[in-house]
């Protein structure tokens, strides 16, 4: 009797499974599990690193970034010798990175601390550089016998070479762009006495000639 009852229960259970498969029904426990997983996926926090911008300063840059919800503080990191290193920490969303060398590029990142741990995602890194330093005219020496002049200027960091330009017919014309980085003088050829020239000294840094603020950097030479 018990054996027949057991067999009957098995047949009923098997039939129930077939009905459920045909009708598309799913056990309540499974439905609850799927709902819980979907709810978790919908509310899962997706981290987005802060967006960084910066302003150039004298041997410094001012970093700014958007606030990250829940951030306890932020770390400023620099890419040095092939690896990321923590430079400083702050609770603000701005930071002045000082002690930099002019005409030098630096890769930096800002990462937040969330739940007591820093999120080491450096994908938001940017390259920054402080205000450039230009070659400054130190002196002009004149040779009245040969009607020449000699320019001397200050050496600047990371200069690959120097160049001298003159303003002629409404345009700047480079008259020498292959002056060694170790040379900070230029001697003109023989020129006509009394003739004046508007000139400028430039430097190539990181493969580029810096020609910003040309007017404020120019000077006038009058041949004697």
C-alpha contacts under 8 A as a table, 3 or more apart, distances in Angstrom:
res1	aa1	res2	aa2	distance
1	X	4	X	5.20
1	X	5	X	6.27
2	X	5	X	5.03
2	X	6	X	6.14
3	X	6	X	5.14
3	X	7	X	6.27
4	X	7	X	5.11
4	X	8	X	6.15
5	X	8	X	5.04
5	X	9	X	6.24
6	X	9	X	5.15
6	X	10	X	6.33
7	X	10	X	5.12
7	X	11	X	6.31
8	X	11	X	5.12
8	X	12	X	6.24
9	X	12	X	5.05
9	X	13	X	6.11
10	X	13	X	5.10
10	X	14	X	6.10
11	X	14	X	5.09
11	X	15	X	6.10
12	X	15	X	5.03
12	X	16	X	6.13
13	X	16	X	5.02
13	X	17	X	6.32
14	X	17	X	5.18
14	X	18	X	6.39
15	X	18	X	5.09
15	X	19	X	6.27
16	X	19	X	5.09
16	X	20	X	6.17
17	X	20	X	5.06
17	X	21	X	6.16
18	X	21	X	5.14
18	X	22	X	6.18
19	X	22	X	5.15
19	X	23	X	6.00
20	X	23	X	5.19
20	X	24	X	5.77
20	X	25	X	4.83
20	X	26	X	6.89
21	X	24	X	5.24
21	X	25	X	6.49
22	X	25	X	7.87
26	X	30	X	6.68
26	X	31	X	6.66
27	X	30	X	5.47
27	X	31	X	6.54
28	X	31	X	5.09
28	X	32	X	6.22
29	X	32	X	5.19
29	X	33	X	6.31
30	X	33	X	4.99
30	X	34	X	6.25
31	X	34	X	5.25
31	X	35	X	6.16
32	X	35	X	5.15
32	X	36	X	6.15
33	X	36	X	5.12
33	X	37	X	6.29
34	X	37	X	5.11
34	X	38	X	6.13
35	X	38	X	5.14
35	X	39	X	6.04
36	X	39	X	5.14
36	X	40	X	6.18
37	X	40	X	5.11
37	X	41	X	6.25
38	X	41	X	5.06
38	X	42	X	6.14
39	X	42	X	5.12
39	X	43	X	6.29
40	X	43	X	5.34
40	X	44	X	5.91
41	X	44	X	5.14
49	X	68	X	7.80
49	X	111	X	7.06
49	X	121	X	7.19
49	X	123	X	7.61
49	X	124	X	6.33
50	X	65	X	5.85
50	X	66	X	5.58
50	X	67	X	7.00
50	X	68	X	6.63
50	X	110	X	7.08
50	X	111	X	7.36
50	X	124	X	6.93
51	X	65	X	5.36
51	X	66	X	6.12
51	X	124	X	6.43
52	X	63	X	6.74
52	X	64	X	5.65
52	X	65	X	4.54
52	X	66	X	7.43
52	X	109	X	7.77
52	X	110	X	7.46
52	X	124	X	7.13
52	X	125	X	7.66
52	X	126	X	7.28
53	X	63	X	5.91
53	X	64	X	5.33
53	X	65	X	6.36
54	X	61	X	6.43
54	X	62	X	5.32
54	X	63	X	4.49
54	X	64	X	5.94
54	X	128	X	7.35
55	X	61	X	5.58
55	X	62	X	5.15
55	X	63	X	6.82
56	X	60	X	6.60
56	X	61	X	4.74
56	X	62	X	6.66
56	X	129	X	6.76
56	X	130	X	4.77
56	X	131	X	5.27
57	X	60	X	4.82
57	X	61	X	5.14
57	X	62	X	7.25
57	X	130	X	5.34
57	X	131	X	5.33
58	X	61	X	7.70
58	X	102	X	7.72
58	X	130	X	6.05
58	X	131	X	5.47
59	X	98	X	6.19
59	X	99	X	5.85
59	X	100	X	4.69
59	X	101	X	5.65
59	X	102	X	5.73
59	X	130	X	5.34
59	X	131	X	6.74
60	X	96	X	6.80
60	X	97	X	5.50
60	X	98	X	4.18
60	X	99	X	6.20
60	X	100	X	5.51
60	X	129	X	7.86
60	X	130	X	5.26
60	X	131	X	7.71
61	X	96	X	5.75
61	X	97	X	5.38
61	X	98	X	6.59
61	X	128	X	7.35
61	X	129	X	7.06
61	X	130	X	5.61
62	X	94	X	6.95
62	X	95	X	5.69
62	X	96	X	4.34
62	X	97	X	6.23
63	X	94	X	5.41
63	X	95	X	5.12
63	X	96	X	6.13
63	X	97	X	7.32
64	X	93	X	5.82
64	X	94	X	4.40
64	X	95	X	6.66
65	X	93	X	5.54
65	X	94	X	6.58
66	X	93	X	6.58
67	X	71	X	7.71
67	X	93	X	6.34
68	X	71	X	5.54
68	X	112	X	7.27
70	X	114	X	6.38
71	X	74	X	7.29
71	X	112	X	5.65
71	X	113	X	5.44
71	X	114	X	5.19
71	X	115	X	7.96
72	X	91	X	7.01
72	X	112	X	7.21
72	X	113	X	5.48
72	X	114	X	6.22
72	X	115	X	7.74
72	X	116	X	7.57
73	X	89	X	7.10
73	X	90	X	5.80
73	X	91	X	4.40
73	X	92	X	7.38
73	X	112	X	5.88
73	X	113	X	5.47
74	X	89	X	5.63
74	X	90	X	5.37
74	X	91	X	5.97
74	X	92	X	7.55
74	X	93	X	7.86
74	X	110	X	6.56
74	X	111	X	5.58
74	X	112	X	4.32
74	X	113	X	5.93
74	X	118	X	7.99
75	X	86	X	6.58
75	X	87	X	7.38
75	X	88	X	5.83
75	X	89	X	4.34
75	X	90	X	6.43
75	X	110	X	5.67
75	X	111	X	5.36
75	X	112	X	6.30
75	X	113	X	7.66
75	X	118	X	7.82
76	X	86	X	6.01
76	X	87	X	5.54
76	X	88	X	5.34
76	X	89	X	6.03
76	X	90	X	8.00
76	X	108	X	7.14
76	X	109	X	5.95
76	X	110	X	4.75
76	X	111	X	6.74
77	X	84	X	6.27
77	X	85	X	5.36
77	X	86	X	4.36
77	X	87	X	5.22
77	X	88	X	7.22
77	X	108	X	5.60
77	X	109	X	5.15
77	X	110	X	6.13
77	X	111	X	7.68
78	X	84	X	5.58
78	X	85	X	5.43
78	X	86	X	6.52
78	X	87	X	6.46
78	X	106	X	7.44
78	X	107	X	5.94
78	X	108	X	4.45
78	X	109	X	6.39
79	X	82	X	6.41
79	X	83	X	5.42
79	X	84	X	4.47
79	X	85	X	6.34
79	X	106	X	7.58
79	X	107	X	5.61
79	X	108	X	6.24
80	X	83	X	5.48
80	X	84	X	6.18
80	X	85	X	6.77
86	X	89	X	7.99
90	X	93	X	7.78
90	X	95	X	7.53
92	X	95	X	7.36
97	X	100	X	7.58
100	X	104	X	7.77
100	X	130	X	6.99
101	X	104	X	5.75
101	X	130	X	7.37
101	X	157	X	7.40
102	X	129	X	7.23
102	X	130	X	5.75
102	X	131	X	6.42
102	X	132	X	5.48
102	X	133	X	5.97
102	X	157	X	6.50
103	X	129	X	6.75
103	X	130	X	7.01
103	X	131	X	7.43
103	X	132	X	5.22
103	X	133	X	6.62
103	X	157	X	6.43
103	X	158	X	6.46
103	X	205	X	6.65
104	X	129	X	5.83
104	X	130	X	7.46
104	X	157	X	7.99
104	X	158	X	7.16
105	X	127	X	6.30
105	X	128	X	5.67
105	X	129	X	4.80
106	X	127	X	5.36
106	X	128	X	5.22
106	X	129	X	6.20
107	X	125	X	6.48
107	X	126	X	5.57
107	X	127	X	4.31
107	X	128	X	6.27
108	X	125	X	5.35
108	X	126	X	5.70
108	X	127	X	6.39
108	X	128	X	7.34
109	X	122	X	5.85
109	X	123	X	7.92
109	X	124	X	6.18
109	X	125	X	4.29
109	X	126	X	6.58
110	X	122	X	7.39
110	X	124	X	7.49
110	X	125	X	7.34
111	X	118	X	6.62
111	X	119	X	6.02
111	X	120	X	6.46
111	X	121	X	6.76
111	X	122	X	7.10
112	X	118	X	5.65
112	X	119	X	5.96
113	X	116	X	5.97
113	X	117	X	5.09
113	X	118	X	4.05
113	X	119	X	6.14
114	X	117	X	5.42
114	X	118	X	6.16
114	X	119	X	6.92
121	X	124	X	7.60
122	X	125	X	5.68
129	X	132	X	7.93
133	X	156	X	6.62
133	X	157	X	7.95
134	X	156	X	6.83
134	X	202	X	6.99
134	X	203	X	7.23
135	X	153	X	5.93
135	X	154	X	5.28
135	X	155	X	6.23
135	X	156	X	6.16
135	X	201	X	6.37
135	X	202	X	6.47
135	X	203	X	7.00
136	X	153	X	5.21
136	X	154	X	5.26
136	X	201	X	7.73
136	X	217	X	7.93
137	X	140	X	7.98
137	X	151	X	7.27
137	X	152	X	6.05
137	X	153	X	4.34
137	X	154	X	6.65
137	X	201	X	7.74
138	X	151	X	7.72
138	X	152	X	5.43
138	X	153	X	4.82
138	X	154	X	6.57
139	X	151	X	6.08
139	X	152	X	5.32
139	X	153	X	7.04
140	X	149	X	6.61
140	X	150	X	5.61
140	X	151	X	4.87
140	X	152	X	6.55
141	X	149	X	5.44
141	X	150	X	5.01
141	X	151	X	6.68
142	X	147	X	7.32
142	X	148	X	5.96
142	X	149	X	4.37
142	X	150	X	6.44
142	X	223	X	7.47
142	X	224	X	6.68
143	X	146	X	5.76
143	X	147	X	5.48
143	X	148	X	5.10
143	X	149	X	5.91
143	X	224	X	7.10
144	X	147	X	4.88
144	X	148	X	6.91
144	X	224	X	5.25
146	X	190	X	6.03
147	X	190	X	5.46
147	X	191	X	5.64
147	X	192	X	6.79
147	X	193	X	6.08
147	X	223	X	6.10
147	X	224	X	5.55
148	X	187	X	7.14
148	X	188	X	5.57
148	X	189	X	6.09
148	X	190	X	5.25
148	X	191	X	6.30
148	X	223	X	6.59
148	X	224	X	7.38
149	X	187	X	5.87
149	X	188	X	5.62
149	X	223	X	6.98
150	X	185	X	6.83
150	X	186	X	5.54
150	X	187	X	4.33
150	X	188	X	6.38
151	X	185	X	5.33
151	X	186	X	5.10
151	X	187	X	6.44
152	X	184	X	5.77
152	X	185	X	4.46
152	X	186	X	6.75
153	X	184	X	5.49
153	X	185	X	6.51
154	X	184	X	6.68
155	X	159	X	7.91
155	X	184	X	6.48
156	X	159	X	6.03
158	X	205	X	6.19
158	X	206	X	7.78
159	X	162	X	7.23
159	X	181	X	5.87
159	X	203	X	5.96
159	X	204	X	5.75
159	X	205	X	5.08
159	X	206	X	7.98
160	X	180	X	7.42
160	X	181	X	5.41
160	X	203	X	7.23
160	X	204	X	5.49
160	X	205	X	5.80
160	X	206	X	7.58
160	X	207	X	7.61
161	X	177	X	7.45
161	X	178	X	6.34
161	X	179	X	5.56
161	X	180	X	4.94
161	X	181	X	4.32
161	X	182	X	7.99
161	X	203	X	5.86
161	X	204	X	5.53
161	X	205	X	7.84
162	X	177	X	6.07
162	X	178	X	6.50
162	X	179	X	4.95
162	X	180	X	6.42
162	X	181	X	6.26
162	X	184	X	7.75
162	X	201	X	7.22
162	X	202	X	5.69
162	X	203	X	4.37
162	X	204	X	6.25
163	X	174	X	7.01
163	X	175	X	7.62
163	X	176	X	5.34
163	X	177	X	3.97
163	X	178	X	6.38
163	X	179	X	6.04
163	X	201	X	5.85
163	X	202	X	5.10
163	X	203	X	6.07
163	X	204	X	7.91
164	X	174	X	5.89
164	X	175	X	5.89
164	X	176	X	5.38
164	X	177	X	6.43
164	X	186	X	7.84
164	X	199	X	7.25
164	X	200	X	5.90
164	X	201	X	4.71
164	X	202	X	6.27
165	X	172	X	6.25
165	X	173	X	5.31
165	X	174	X	4.07
165	X	175	X	5.46
165	X	176	X	7.10
165	X	199	X	5.62
165	X	200	X	5.28
165	X	201	X	6.43
165	X	202	X	7.75
166	X	172	X	5.63
166	X	173	X	5.34
166	X	174	X	6.39
166	X	175	X	6.95
166	X	197	X	6.68
166	X	198	X	5.74
166	X	199	X	4.40
166	X	200	X	6.48
167	X	170	X	6.53
167	X	171	X	5.48
167	X	172	X	4.41
167	X	173	X	6.12
167	X	197	X	7.03
167	X	198	X	5.42
167	X	199	X	6.19
168	X	171	X	5.43
168	X	172	X	6.25
168	X	173	X	6.79
174	X	177	X	6.54
176	X	179	X	6.87
179	X	183	X	6.42
179	X	184	X	7.93
180	X	183	X	5.16
180	X	184	X	7.98
181	X	184	X	7.44
188	X	191	X	7.87
191	X	195	X	7.73
191	X	223	X	6.87
192	X	195	X	5.82
192	X	223	X	6.74
193	X	222	X	7.78
193	X	223	X	4.97
193	X	224	X	4.96
194	X	222	X	5.95
194	X	223	X	5.19
194	X	224	X	5.85
195	X	222	X	5.58
195	X	223	X	5.46
196	X	220	X	6.67
196	X	221	X	5.47
196	X	222	X	4.09
196	X	223	X	6.28
197	X	220	X	5.49
197	X	221	X	5.20
197	X	222	X	6.36
198	X	218	X	6.58
198	X	219	X	5.65
198	X	220	X	4.45
198	X	221	X	6.47
199	X	218	X	5.43
199	X	219	X	5.42
199	X	220	X	6.02
199	X	221	X	7.26
200	X	214	X	7.46
200	X	217	X	6.37
200	X	218	X	4.62
200	X	219	X	6.42
201	X	217	X	7.82
201	X	218	X	7.65
202	X	209	X	6.89
202	X	210	X	6.64
202	X	211	X	7.01
203	X	209	X	5.86
203	X	210	X	6.43
204	X	207	X	5.98
204	X	208	X	5.13
204	X	209	X	4.32
204	X	210	X	6.51
205	X	208	X	5.38
205	X	209	X	6.40
205	X	210	X	7.32
211	X	214	X	5.88
213	X	216	X	5.61
213	X	217	X	6.35
214	X	217	X	5.17
214	X	218	X	6.15
215	X	218	X	5.34
